[in-house]
């Protein structure tokens, strides 16, 4: 019952979004996770929660909201995905990850319950990787007596394993095209999947966005008699620089907003977190103050999102932009850092199910050199596929046989310019670990 055995067993599971050649594509359903949680005495019903769905920004919104709640003195659980370096990152209370010992104990508790259900014929197969982790998180939060949980939806919303809670508030961040094979090929279809986290008579916190998304979310909300909360009142005045502090009115006071998360798109995520915190304070009695709002925002930590590191005299930017909207946000954030002289280097890789050519078209032209690196994932695009995408855009690339060697090449050849690592969480996670160790 060791931690190493638990991690080995989880890593041996086929990822939910990977379909091996010749095998039937995975079917998503909430039936199995509900049966599993029922066998564990429904831990997800023992604490209040906020559920956050969206294409981009849901992790940043969740981490900012959790930081506000922590600064307010609330015992707060945070469940996010995916992780950068260690699986424990996904499950936190306050600033602390779940310990290895507790993770292992809960994994084998969940495994035992799942195997009993399987042997009794109540489920057709063992739960998936994400279902296991979700059950572990709910058990942990329940056993630790948290006061509130902030839960990031894994994918979609309607059929995501997190969607078995009864949230006090449902938050929907910006919606764009991603996971189209699973969620639909239009903004309308994807928005309706995200809207699956809404509850009859519930509350939706969101911001105006693409017209198709606005319409779909509005139609679902009206049908369910959902009260909408527009977070736009917590956006900064027009023209405020992405890195600048600003003031908004919240909880009857002027709140100074200074987020360490870089990029103008983060202003939207912070606004969603503020609106949700205000709703929790004013409608649900949580002890959140203007001071704790401001303190929580400024102490937010969410690595790998336009994160800047200085290693060996070189400035590195790590960003998990893995879809076109994320790539455009990254490119916008690099404006002024990677100018027309193209003095920057990009280390890039991504998964096969991403729009590789579109990502290349958005990012590659602004860099002096593009270095391709392999990923350790069954869903990874091959280096040949990445080179093919670059060729379609008319960009020459260099390729390395490992992420470490890609970092070393960038260090040797960057001439002191900025180095950006982006395209996949898998890439950013491994690169970040190597950079923090000095390679």
C-alpha positions as a LaTeX table, in Angstrom:
\begin{tabular}{lrrr}
\hline
Residue & $x$ (\AA) & $y$ (\AA) & $z$ (\AA) \\
\hline
Unk1 & 0.00 & 0.00 & 0.00 \\
Unk2 & 2.87 & 2.37 & $-0.78$ \\
Unk3 & 2.68 & 5.71 & $-2.56$ \\
Unk4 & 4.96 & 4.38 & $-5.30$ \\
Unk5 & 2.58 & 1.46 & $-5.90$ \\
Unk6 & $-0.40$ & 3.82 & $-6.08$ \\
Unk7 & 1.33 & 6.10 & $-8.61$ \\
Unk8 & 2.49 & 3.13 & $-10.67$ \\
Unk9 & $-1.07$ & 1.77 & $-10.81$ \\
Unk10 & $-2.50$ & 5.14 & $-11.81$ \\
Unk11 & 0.15 & 5.70 & $-14.48$ \\
Unk12 & $-0.64$ & 2.29 & $-15.96$ \\
Unk13 & $-4.22$ & 3.36 & $-16.67$ \\
Unk14 & $-5.07$ & 4.43 & $-20.19$ \\
Unk15 & $-5.70$ & 8.19 & $-20.25$ \\
Unk16 & $-9.37$ & 9.04 & $-20.78$ \\
Unk17 & $-8.73$ & 10.98 & $-23.97$ \\
Unk18 & $-6.47$ & 8.40 & $-25.61$ \\
Unk19 & $-8.05$ & 5.84 & $-27.91$ \\
Unk20 & $-5.67$ & 3.10 & $-28.97$ \\
Unk21 & $-5.89$ & 1.97 & $-32.61$ \\
Unk22 & $-8.52$ & $-0.74$ & $-33.03$ \\
Unk23 & $-10.22$ & 0.06 & $-29.72$ \\
Unk24 & $-13.62$ & 1.64 & $-29.15$ \\
Unk25 & $-13.56$ & 5.24 & $-28.02$ \\
Unk26 & $-14.25$ & 5.74 & $-24.31$ \\
Unk27 & $-17.84$ & 6.59 & $-23.39$ \\
Unk28 & $-18.27$ & 9.19 & $-20.65$ \\
Unk29 & $-20.99$ & 8.85 & $-18.02$ \\
Unk30 & $-21.61$ & 9.94 & $-14.44$ \\
Unk31 & $-23.18$ & 6.60 & $-13.52$ \\
Unk32 & $-19.91$ & 4.91 & $-12.54$ \\
Unk33 & $-18.50$ & 7.76 & $-10.43$ \\
Unk34 & $-21.84$ & 8.05 & $-8.63$ \\
Unk35 & $-21.83$ & 4.34 & $-7.78$ \\
Unk36 & $-18.23$ & 4.56 & $-6.60$ \\
Unk37 & $-18.88$ & 7.59 & $-4.42$ \\
Unk38 & $-22.02$ & 5.99 & $-2.99$ \\
Unk39 & $-19.89$ & 3.01 & $-1.94$ \\
Unk40 & $-17.62$ & 5.53 & $-0.18$ \\
Unk41 & $-20.65$ & 7.11 & 1.59 \\
Unk42 & $-20.88$ & 10.12 & $-0.75$ \\
Unk43 & $-18.04$ & 12.30 & 0.56 \\
Unk44 & $-18.77$ & 14.95 & $-2.11$ \\
Unk45 & $-22.00$ & 15.87 & $-0.30$ \\
Unk46 & $-20.27$ & 16.69 & 3.00 \\
Unk47 & $-18.85$ & 20.08 & 2.07 \\
Unk48 & $-20.06$ & 23.09 & 0.05 \\
Unk49 & $-18.36$ & 23.65 & $-3.27$ \\
Unk50 & $-17.83$ & 25.97 & $-6.22$ \\
Unk51 & $-17.58$ & 24.25 & $-9.62$ \\
Unk52 & $-15.61$ & 25.93 & $-12.43$ \\
Unk53 & $-15.83$ & 24.96 & $-16.11$ \\
Unk54 & $-14.53$ & 26.59 & $-19.28$ \\
Unk55 & $-11.99$ & 26.16 & $-22.04$ \\
Unk56 & $-9.31$ & 28.57 & $-20.85$ \\
Unk57 & $-8.71$ & 30.20 & $-17.49$ \\
Unk58 & $-10.56$ & 27.80 & $-15.22$ \\
Unk59 & $-7.41$ & 26.76 & $-13.37$ \\
Unk60 & $-6.30$ & 30.37 & $-12.91$ \\
Unk61 & $-9.78$ & 31.33 & $-11.71$ \\
Unk62 & $-9.88$ & 28.39 & $-9.32$ \\
Unk63 & $-6.45$ & 29.10 & $-7.86$ \\
Unk64 & $-7.27$ & 32.80 & $-7.41$ \\
Unk65 & $-10.59$ & 32.05 & $-5.72$ \\
Unk66 & $-8.99$ & 29.45 & $-3.44$ \\
Unk67 & $-6.29$ & 31.96 & $-2.50$ \\
Unk68 & $-8.96$ & 34.52 & $-1.57$ \\
Unk69 & $-10.77$ & 31.95 & 0.57 \\
Unk70 & $-7.50$ & 30.91 & 2.23 \\
Unk71 & $-6.66$ & 34.55 & 2.98 \\
Unk72 & $-10.13$ & 34.84 & 4.53 \\
Unk73 & $-9.22$ & 32.17 & 7.08 \\
Unk74 & $-11.38$ & 29.46 & 5.50 \\
Unk75 & $-10.20$ & 25.86 & 5.37 \\
Unk76 & $-10.33$ & 25.51 & 1.59 \\
Unk77 & $-9.90$ & 22.48 & $-0.64$ \\
Unk78 & $-8.67$ & 22.99 & $-4.18$ \\
Unk79 & $-8.93$ & 20.33 & $-6.90$ \\
Unk80 & $-7.34$ & 21.10 & $-10.26$ \\
Unk81 & $-6.00$ & 19.29 & $-13.31$ \\
Unk82 & $-3.70$ & 18.43 & $-14.91$ \\
Unk83 & $-0.56$ & 18.58 & $-12.77$ \\
Unk84 & 2.79 & 19.97 & $-13.84$ \\
Unk85 & 5.23 & 17.76 & $-11.95$ \\
Unk86 & 3.56 & 15.64 & $-9.23$ \\
Unk87 & 0.07 & 14.24 & $-9.12$ \\
Unk88 & $-0.33$ & 15.51 & $-5.53$ \\
Unk89 & $-0.48$ & 19.07 & $-6.91$ \\
Unk90 & $-4.06$ & 18.43 & $-7.97$ \\
Unk91 & $-5.38$ & 18.03 & $-4.42$ \\
Unk92 & $-4.67$ & 20.78 & $-1.89$ \\
Unk93 & $-5.94$ & 22.21 & 1.36 \\
Unk94 & $-4.68$ & 25.73 & 1.84 \\
Unk95 & $-1.12$ & 25.90 & 0.55 \\
Unk96 & $-0.42$ & 22.22 & 1.18 \\
Unk97 & $-0.62$ & 19.34 & $-1.27$ \\
Unk98 & $-2.04$ & 16.04 & $-0.10$ \\
Unk99 & 0.80 & 14.02 & 1.47 \\
Unk100 & 2.20 & 10.89 & $-0.17$ \\
Unk101 & 1.08 & 8.76 & 2.77 \\
Unk102 & $-2.51$ & 10.00 & 2.76 \\
Unk103 & $-2.72$ & 9.84 & $-1.04$ \\
Unk104 & $-1.66$ & 6.17 & $-0.98$ \\
Unk105 & $-4.10$ & 5.29 & 1.80 \\
Unk106 & $-7.03$ & 6.90 & $-0.01$ \\
Unk107 & $-6.04$ & 5.41 & $-3.37$ \\
Unk108 & $-6.23$ & 1.89 & $-1.97$ \\
Unk109 & $-9.49$ & 2.71 & $-0.17$ \\
Unk110 & $-11.02$ & 3.83 & $-3.47$ \\
Unk111 & $-9.50$ & 0.85 & $-5.28$ \\
Unk112 & $-11.03$ & $-1.55$ & $-2.75$ \\
Unk113 & $-14.47$ & $-0.01$ & $-3.16$ \\
Unk114 & $-14.17$ & $-0.12$ & $-6.96$ \\
Unk115 & $-13.08$ & $-3.75$ & $-7.00$ \\
Unk116 & $-16.03$ & $-4.71$ & $-4.79$ \\
Unk117 & $-18.41$ & $-2.99$ & $-7.19$ \\
Unk118 & $-16.75$ & $-4.71$ & $-10.14$ \\
Unk119 & $-16.91$ & $-8.17$ & $-8.57$ \\
Unk120 & $-20.58$ & $-7.61$ & $-7.74$ \\
Unk121 & $-21.31$ & $-6.73$ & $-11.37$ \\
Unk122 & $-22.42$ & $-3.19$ & $-10.48$ \\
Unk123 & $-19.84$ & $-1.54$ & $-12.76$ \\
Unk124 & $-18.49$ & $-2.91$ & $-16.07$ \\
Unk125 & $-14.85$ & $-1.97$ & $-15.47$ \\
Unk126 & $-12.66$ & $-0.19$ & $-12.97$ \\
Unk127 & $-12.94$ & 3.60 & $-12.81$ \\
Unk128 & $-10.75$ & 5.78 & $-14.99$ \\
Unk129 & $-7.65$ & 7.70 & $-13.95$ \\
Unk130 & $-9.62$ & 10.93 & $-13.48$ \\
Unk131 & $-12.47$ & 9.20 & $-11.65$ \\
Unk132 & $-9.98$ & 7.68 & $-9.22$ \\
Unk133 & $-8.39$ & 11.07 & $-8.55$ \\
Unk134 & $-11.75$ & 12.79 & $-8.16$ \\
Unk135 & $-12.90$ & 10.22 & $-5.62$ \\
Unk136 & $-9.61$ & 10.57 & $-3.72$ \\
Unk137 & $-10.00$ & 14.36 & $-3.62$ \\
Unk138 & $-13.58$ & 14.17 & $-2.35$ \\
Unk139 & $-12.62$ & 11.63 & 0.33 \\
Unk140 & $-9.69$ & 13.75 & 1.43 \\
Unk141 & $-11.71$ & 16.96 & 1.64 \\
Unk142 & $-14.47$ & 15.19 & 3.56 \\
Unk143 & $-12.12$ & 13.55 & 6.04 \\
Unk144 & $-10.18$ & 16.78 & 6.61 \\
Unk145 & $-13.30$ & 18.78 & 7.41 \\
Unk146 & $-12.86$ & 21.57 & 4.87 \\
Unk147 & $-15.25$ & 24.51 & 4.93 \\
Unk148 & $-15.48$ & 24.85 & 1.14 \\
Unk149 & $-14.02$ & 23.25 & $-2.00$ \\
Unk150 & $-13.05$ & 24.92 & $-5.26$ \\
Unk151 & $-13.30$ & 22.33 & $-8.02$ \\
Unk152 & $-11.95$ & 22.69 & $-11.55$ \\
Unk153 & $-13.81$ & 20.63 & $-14.15$ \\
Unk154 & $-11.49$ & 18.32 & $-16.05$ \\
Unk155 & $-13.12$ & 18.45 & $-19.48$ \\
Unk156 & $-16.48$ & 19.72 & $-20.65$ \\
Unk157 & $-18.84$ & 19.82 & $-17.71$ \\
Unk158 & $-22.00$ & 17.83 & $-18.23$ \\
Unk159 & $-20.30$ & 14.41 & $-18.01$ \\
Unk160 & $-17.18$ & 15.36 & $-16.08$ \\
Unk161 & $-16.59$ & 13.37 & $-12.88$ \\
Unk162 & $-16.58$ & 16.54 & $-10.79$ \\
Unk163 & $-20.17$ & 17.26 & $-11.83$ \\
Unk164 & $-21.64$ & 15.03 & $-9.11$ \\
Unk165 & $-21.43$ & 17.77 & $-6.47$ \\
Unk166 & $-24.22$ & 20.24 & $-5.77$ \\
Unk167 & $-22.33$ & 23.51 & $-6.15$ \\
Unk168 & $-23.30$ & 26.70 & $-4.38$ \\
Unk169 & $-22.09$ & 28.55 & $-7.49$ \\
Unk170 & $-21.22$ & 27.44 & $-11.01$ \\
Unk171 & $-18.52$ & 29.49 & $-12.76$ \\
Unk172 & $-17.97$ & 29.40 & $-16.51$ \\
Unk173 & $-14.77$ & 30.91 & $-17.89$ \\
Unk174 & $-13.97$ & 31.77 & $-21.50$ \\
Unk175 & $-15.08$ & 29.20 & $-24.06$ \\
Unk176 & $-13.30$ & 28.39 & $-27.32$ \\
Unk177 & $-12.71$ & 25.38 & $-29.56$ \\
Unk178 & $-10.87$ & 22.57 & $-27.80$ \\
Unk179 & $-11.43$ & 18.81 & $-27.35$ \\
Unk180 & $-13.76$ & 19.03 & $-30.34$ \\
Unk181 & $-13.65$ & 15.25 & $-30.83$ \\
Unk182 & $-15.40$ & 14.88 & $-27.47$ \\
Unk183 & $-17.36$ & 18.09 & $-26.91$ \\
Unk184 & $-18.52$ & 19.09 & $-30.38$ \\
Unk185 & $-17.15$ & 21.07 & $-33.30$ \\
Unk186 & $-18.90$ & 24.39 & $-32.62$ \\
Unk187 & $-18.77$ & 27.00 & $-29.86$ \\
Unk188 & $-22.50$ & 26.46 & $-29.34$ \\
Unk189 & $-22.09$ & 22.73 & $-28.72$ \\
Unk190 & $-19.09$ & 23.19 & $-26.43$ \\
Unk191 & $-20.83$ & 25.93 & $-24.44$ \\
Unk192 & $-23.80$ & 23.64 & $-23.84$ \\
Unk193 & $-21.46$ & 20.95 & $-22.51$ \\
Unk194 & $-19.91$ & 23.49 & $-20.15$ \\
Unk195 & $-23.39$ & 24.64 & $-19.11$ \\
Unk196 & $-24.00$ & 21.11 & $-17.86$ \\
Unk197 & $-22.59$ & 22.27 & $-14.48$ \\
Unk198 & $-25.58$ & 24.61 & $-13.97$ \\
Unk199 & $-28.31$ & 23.57 & $-11.54$ \\
Unk200 & $-32.04$ & 24.38 & $-11.53$ \\
Unk201 & $-32.49$ & 27.60 & $-9.57$ \\
Unk202 & $-28.74$ & 27.93 & $-9.20$ \\
Unk203 & $-26.22$ & 30.69 & $-9.85$ \\
Unk204 & $-23.88$ & 31.17 & $-12.82$ \\
Unk205 & $-20.91$ & 33.55 & $-12.65$ \\
Unk206 & $-19.49$ & 34.39 & $-16.05$ \\
Unk207 & $-18.34$ & 37.20 & $-18.36$ \\
Unk208 & $-19.58$ & 38.29 & $-21.79$ \\
Unk209 & $-17.60$ & 36.44 & $-24.44$ \\
Unk210 & $-18.15$ & 35.03 & $-27.93$ \\
Unk211 & $-21.72$ & 35.64 & $-29.13$ \\
Unk212 & $-22.35$ & 31.93 & $-29.76$ \\
Unk213 & $-21.23$ & 31.07 & $-26.24$ \\
Unk214 & $-23.28$ & 33.88 & $-24.69$ \\
Unk215 & $-26.40$ & 32.68 & $-26.47$ \\
Unk216 & $-25.96$ & 29.03 & $-25.55$ \\
Unk217 & $-25.20$ & 29.77 & $-21.89$ \\
Unk218 & $-28.11$ & 32.19 & $-21.71$ \\
Unk219 & $-30.58$ & 29.72 & $-23.16$ \\
Unk220 & $-29.56$ & 26.97 & $-20.74$ \\
Unk221 & $-29.61$ & 29.39 & $-17.79$ \\
Unk222 & $-33.12$ & 30.64 & $-18.63$ \\
Unk223 & $-34.44$ & 27.10 & $-19.05$ \\
Unk224 & $-33.08$ & 26.19 & $-15.59$ \\
Unk225 & $-34.12$ & 29.47 & $-13.92$ \\
Unk226 & $-30.46$ & 30.17 & $-13.13$ \\
Unk227 & $-29.52$ & 33.59 & $-11.78$ \\
Unk228 & $-26.65$ & 35.08 & $-13.75$ \\
Unk229 & $-23.87$ & 37.12 & $-12.16$ \\
Unk230 & $-21.88$ & 39.26 & $-14.60$ \\
Unk231 & $-18.29$ & 39.62 & $-13.42$ \\
Unk232 & $-17.66$ & 42.54 & $-15.81$ \\
Unk233 & $-18.08$ & 45.05 & $-12.95$ \\
Unk234 & $-14.80$ & 43.71 & $-11.52$ \\
Unk235 & $-12.80$ & 44.24 & $-14.72$ \\
Unk236 & $-10.22$ & 47.05 & $-14.74$ \\
Unk237 & $-10.81$ & 50.26 & $-16.69$ \\
Unk238 & $-10.02$ & 50.08 & $-20.39$ \\
Unk239 & $-6.36$ & 50.62 & $-21.21$ \\
Unk240 & $-4.93$ & 49.29 & $-17.95$ \\
Unk241 & $-1.68$ & 47.45 & $-18.65$ \\
Unk242 & $-1.68$ & 43.70 & $-18.06$ \\
Unk243 & 0.90 & 44.00 & $-15.27$ \\
Unk244 & $-0.59$ & 47.05 & $-13.57$ \\
Unk245 & $-2.48$ & 47.20 & $-10.30$ \\
Unk246 & $-5.97$ & 48.67 & $-10.35$ \\
Unk247 & $-8.92$ & 49.29 & $-8.07$ \\
Unk248 & $-12.44$ & 47.86 & $-8.18$ \\
Unk249 & $-15.44$ & 48.27 & $-5.88$ \\
Unk250 & $-16.37$ & 45.09 & $-4.01$ \\
Unk251 & $-18.01$ & 44.33 & $-0.67$ \\
Unk252 & $-18.65$ & 48.03 & $-0.14$ \\
Unk253 & $-15.02$ & 49.07 & $-0.44$ \\
Unk254 & $-12.32$ & 49.93 & $-2.94$ \\
Unk255 & $-10.23$ & 46.79 & $-3.53$ \\
Unk256 & $-6.67$ & 47.00 & $-4.81$ \\
Unk257 & $-6.13$ & 44.26 & $-7.37$ \\
Unk258 & $-2.59$ & 43.12 & $-7.98$ \\
Unk259 & $-2.32$ & 39.62 & $-9.39$ \\
Unk260 & 1.02 & 37.86 & $-9.89$ \\
Unk261 & $-0.54$ & 36.02 & $-12.86$ \\
Unk262 & 0.71 & 37.75 & $-16.02$ \\
Unk263 & $-1.25$ & 38.62 & $-19.15$ \\
Unk264 & $-4.31$ & 40.73 & $-19.86$ \\
Unk265 & $-6.44$ & 37.56 & $-20.09$ \\
Unk266 & $-5.79$ & 37.00 & $-16.39$ \\
Unk267 & $-7.76$ & 40.15 & $-15.62$ \\
Unk268 & $-10.85$ & 38.25 & $-16.74$ \\
Unk269 & $-10.04$ & 35.27 & $-14.54$ \\
Unk270 & $-9.43$ & 37.52 & $-11.53$ \\
Unk271 & $-12.76$ & 39.27 & $-12.16$ \\
Unk272 & $-14.55$ & 35.89 & $-12.13$ \\
Unk273 & $-12.84$ & 34.97 & $-8.86$ \\
Unk274 & $-13.81$ & 38.29 & $-7.26$ \\
Unk275 & $-17.44$ & 37.97 & $-8.40$ \\
Unk276 & $-17.62$ & 34.45 & $-6.97$ \\
Unk277 & $-16.07$ & 35.50 & $-3.67$ \\
Unk278 & $-18.51$ & 38.39 & $-3.36$ \\
Unk279 & $-21.40$ & 36.03 & $-4.05$ \\
Unk280 & $-20.14$ & 33.62 & $-1.36$ \\
Unk281 & $-19.87$ & 36.48 & 1.13 \\
Unk282 & $-23.14$ & 38.25 & 0.41 \\
Unk283 & $-25.43$ & 35.30 & $-0.36$ \\
Unk284 & $-23.90$ & 32.46 & 1.67 \\
Unk285 & $-22.37$ & 34.21 & 4.67 \\
Unk286 & $-18.72$ & 33.27 & 4.15 \\
Unk287 & $-16.35$ & 35.50 & 6.10 \\
Unk288 & $-14.65$ & 37.26 & 3.20 \\
Unk289 & $-13.57$ & 40.88 & 3.66 \\
Unk290 & $-12.23$ & 43.57 & 1.32 \\
Unk291 & $-8.78$ & 43.07 & 2.89 \\
Unk292 & $-8.82$ & 39.29 & 2.40 \\
Unk293 & $-10.02$ & 39.72 & $-1.18$ \\
Unk294 & $-7.04$ & 41.92 & $-2.01$ \\
Unk295 & $-4.56$ & 39.79 & $-0.03$ \\
Unk296 & $-5.80$ & 36.56 & $-1.62$ \\
Unk297 & $-5.46$ & 37.90 & $-5.15$ \\
Unk298 & $-1.91$ & 39.13 & $-4.56$ \\
Unk299 & $-0.79$ & 35.81 & $-3.03$ \\
Unk300 & $-2.17$ & 33.58 & $-5.81$ \\
Unk301 & 0.23 & 30.95 & $-7.02$ \\
Unk302 & $-0.40$ & 29.10 & $-10.30$ \\
Unk303 & 2.86 & 27.93 & $-11.92$ \\
Unk304 & 3.32 & 27.39 & $-15.64$ \\
Unk305 & 0.98 & 30.19 & $-16.71$ \\
Unk306 & 3.18 & 32.87 & $-18.27$ \\
Unk307 & 5.60 & 32.10 & $-15.46$ \\
Unk308 & 8.98 & 33.82 & $-15.71$ \\
Unk309 & 12.17 & 32.22 & $-14.41$ \\
Unk310 & 15.77 & 33.34 & $-14.59$ \\
Unk311 & 18.24 & 30.47 & $-14.95$ \\
Unk312 & 21.91 & 30.80 & $-15.96$ \\
Unk313 & 21.41 & 34.44 & $-16.89$ \\
Unk314 & 18.62 & 33.58 & $-19.34$ \\
Unk315 & 15.00 & 34.65 & $-18.96$ \\
Unk316 & 12.55 & 31.78 & $-19.49$ \\
Unk317 & 8.78 & 32.01 & $-19.93$ \\
Unk318 & 6.73 & 28.88 & $-19.22$ \\
Unk319 & 3.16 & 28.81 & $-20.46$ \\
Unk320 & 0.81 & 25.87 & $-20.99$ \\
Unk321 & $-0.90$ & 27.37 & $-24.05$ \\
Unk322 & $-2.35$ & 24.21 & $-25.61$ \\
Unk323 & $-5.14$ & 25.52 & $-27.84$ \\
Unk324 & $-5.49$ & 28.47 & $-30.26$ \\
Unk325 & $-7.08$ & 30.82 & $-27.70$ \\
Unk326 & $-4.27$ & 30.07 & $-25.26$ \\
Unk327 & $-1.67$ & 30.56 & $-27.99$ \\
Unk328 & $-3.09$ & 33.97 & $-28.89$ \\
Unk329 & $-3.06$ & 34.95 & $-25.21$ \\
Unk330 & 0.58 & 33.89 & $-24.98$ \\
Unk331 & 1.47 & 35.81 & $-28.12$ \\
Unk332 & $-0.25$ & 38.89 & $-26.73$ \\
Unk333 & 1.67 & 38.54 & $-23.47$ \\
Unk334 & 4.95 & 38.31 & $-25.39$ \\
Unk335 & 4.25 & 41.58 & $-27.19$ \\
Unk336 & 7.12 & 43.86 & $-26.27$ \\
Unk337 & 9.25 & 40.97 & $-25.05$ \\
Unk338 & 9.67 & 39.30 & $-28.45$ \\
Unk339 & 9.67 & 42.20 & $-30.88$ \\
Unk340 & 10.16 & 42.52 & $-34.59$ \\
Unk341 & 13.85 & 41.64 & $-34.22$ \\
Unk342 & 12.74 & 38.08 & $-33.38$ \\
Unk343 & 15.30 & 37.69 & $-30.61$ \\
Unk344 & 13.40 & 34.95 & $-28.79$ \\
Unk345 & 13.54 & 31.15 & $-28.90$ \\
Unk346 & 10.55 & 28.80 & $-28.64$ \\
Unk347 & 10.70 & 25.24 & $-27.33$ \\
Unk348 & 7.48 & 23.58 & $-28.47$ \\
Unk349 & 5.60 & 20.33 & $-28.40$ \\
Unk350 & 1.94 & 19.36 & $-28.19$ \\
Unk351 & $-0.52$ & 16.50 & $-28.30$ \\
Unk352 & $-1.69$ & 14.90 & $-31.53$ \\
Unk353 & $-5.33$ & 15.80 & $-30.91$ \\
Unk354 & $-4.55$ & 19.54 & $-30.89$ \\
Unk355 & $-4.74$ & 21.76 & $-34.01$ \\
Unk356 & $-0.99$ & 21.59 & $-34.52$ \\
Unk357 & $-0.85$ & 23.63 & $-37.73$ \\
Unk358 & $-2.97$ & 26.42 & $-36.24$ \\
Unk359 & $-0.80$ & 26.56 & $-33.12$ \\
Unk360 & 2.28 & 26.71 & $-35.33$ \\
Unk361 & 0.76 & 29.49 & $-37.43$ \\
Unk362 & 0.03 & 31.57 & $-34.32$ \\
Unk363 & 3.30 & 31.11 & $-32.45$ \\
Unk364 & 6.18 & 30.09 & $-34.70$ \\
Unk365 & 6.56 & 33.24 & $-36.87$ \\
Unk366 & 7.47 & 35.52 & $-33.95$ \\
Unk367 & 10.54 & 33.52 & $-32.90$ \\
Unk368 & 14.13 & 33.55 & $-34.14$ \\
Unk369 & 14.29 & 29.79 & $-33.74$ \\
Unk370 & 11.84 & 27.02 & $-32.90$ \\
Unk371 & 13.10 & 23.88 & $-31.16$ \\
Unk372 & 10.86 & 20.81 & $-31.13$ \\
Unk373 & 10.95 & 18.32 & $-28.25$ \\
Unk374 & 9.26 & 14.93 & $-27.68$ \\
Unk375 & 6.61 & 14.27 & $-25.02$ \\
Unk376 & 6.14 & 11.19 & $-22.86$ \\
Unk377 & 2.47 & 10.62 & $-23.64$ \\
Unk378 & 0.55 & 8.18 & $-25.86$ \\
Unk379 & $-1.32$ & 11.22 & $-27.18$ \\
Unk380 & 1.84 & 13.11 & $-28.16$ \\
Unk381 & 2.36 & 14.42 & $-31.67$ \\
Unk382 & 5.54 & 12.95 & $-33.15$ \\
Unk383 & 8.47 & 15.17 & $-34.04$ \\
Unk384 & 7.73 & 14.39 & $-37.69$ \\
Unk385 & 4.16 & 15.63 & $-37.29$ \\
Unk386 & 5.39 & 18.80 & $-35.59$ \\
Unk387 & 7.94 & 19.40 & $-38.35$ \\
Unk388 & 5.23 & 18.86 & $-40.94$ \\
Unk389 & 3.06 & 21.51 & $-39.28$ \\
Unk390 & 6.00 & 23.93 & $-39.23$ \\
Unk391 & 6.65 & 23.28 & $-42.92$ \\
Unk392 & 3.03 & 24.14 & $-43.75$ \\
Unk393 & 3.60 & 27.51 & $-42.07$ \\
Unk394 & 6.94 & 27.96 & $-43.84$ \\
Unk395 & 9.05 & 27.81 & $-40.68$ \\
Unk396 & 12.28 & 25.86 & $-40.32$ \\
Unk397 & 12.73 & 24.11 & $-36.99$ \\
Unk398 & 15.34 & 22.23 & $-35.04$ \\
Unk399 & 14.51 & 19.02 & $-33.21$ \\
Unk400 & 15.95 & 17.38 & $-30.13$ \\
Unk401 & 15.48 & 13.88 & $-28.74$ \\
Unk402 & 14.60 & 15.02 & $-25.21$ \\
Unk403 & 13.26 & 18.03 & $-23.35$ \\
Unk404 & 16.57 & 18.32 & $-21.49$ \\
Unk405 & 18.56 & 18.51 & $-24.73$ \\
Unk406 & 16.08 & 21.09 & $-26.09$ \\
Unk407 & 16.69 & 23.25 & $-23.02$ \\
Unk408 & 20.45 & 22.85 & $-23.43$ \\
Unk409 & 20.28 & 23.84 & $-27.11$ \\
Unk410 & 18.22 & 26.91 & $-26.23$ \\
Unk411 & 20.71 & 27.86 & $-23.52$ \\
Unk412 & 23.62 & 27.61 & $-25.97$ \\
Unk413 & 22.00 & 29.35 & $-28.90$ \\
Unk414 & 19.64 & 31.94 & $-27.42$ \\
Unk415 & 22.31 & 34.69 & $-27.29$ \\
Unk416 & 20.80 & 36.04 & $-24.10$ \\
Unk417 & 17.32 & 36.41 & $-25.57$ \\
Unk418 & 14.11 & 35.20 & $-23.98$ \\
Unk419 & 13.31 & 31.47 & $-24.22$ \\
Unk420 & 9.65 & 30.44 & $-24.23$ \\
Unk421 & 8.53 & 26.88 & $-23.41$ \\
Unk422 & 4.97 & 26.20 & $-24.50$ \\
Unk423 & 2.46 & 23.96 & $-26.25$ \\
Unk424 & 1.68 & 21.28 & $-23.66$ \\
Unk425 & 1.35 & 20.81 & $-19.92$ \\
Unk426 & 3.57 & 17.73 & $-20.25$ \\
Unk427 & 6.33 & 19.84 & $-21.84$ \\
Unk428 & 6.07 & 22.72 & $-19.38$ \\
Unk429 & 5.96 & 20.43 & $-16.36$ \\
Unk430 & 9.12 & 18.52 & $-17.24$ \\
Unk431 & 10.94 & 21.63 & $-18.42$ \\
Unk432 & 10.05 & 23.50 & $-15.23$ \\
Unk433 & 11.38 & 20.69 & $-13.07$ \\
Unk434 & 14.66 & 20.63 & $-15.02$ \\
Unk435 & 15.03 & 24.42 & $-14.95$ \\
Unk436 & 14.48 & 24.62 & $-11.19$ \\
Unk437 & 17.22 & 22.00 & $-10.76$ \\
Unk438 & 19.54 & 23.90 & $-13.08$ \\
Unk439 & 19.01 & 21.08 & $-15.67$ \\
\hline
\end{tabular}
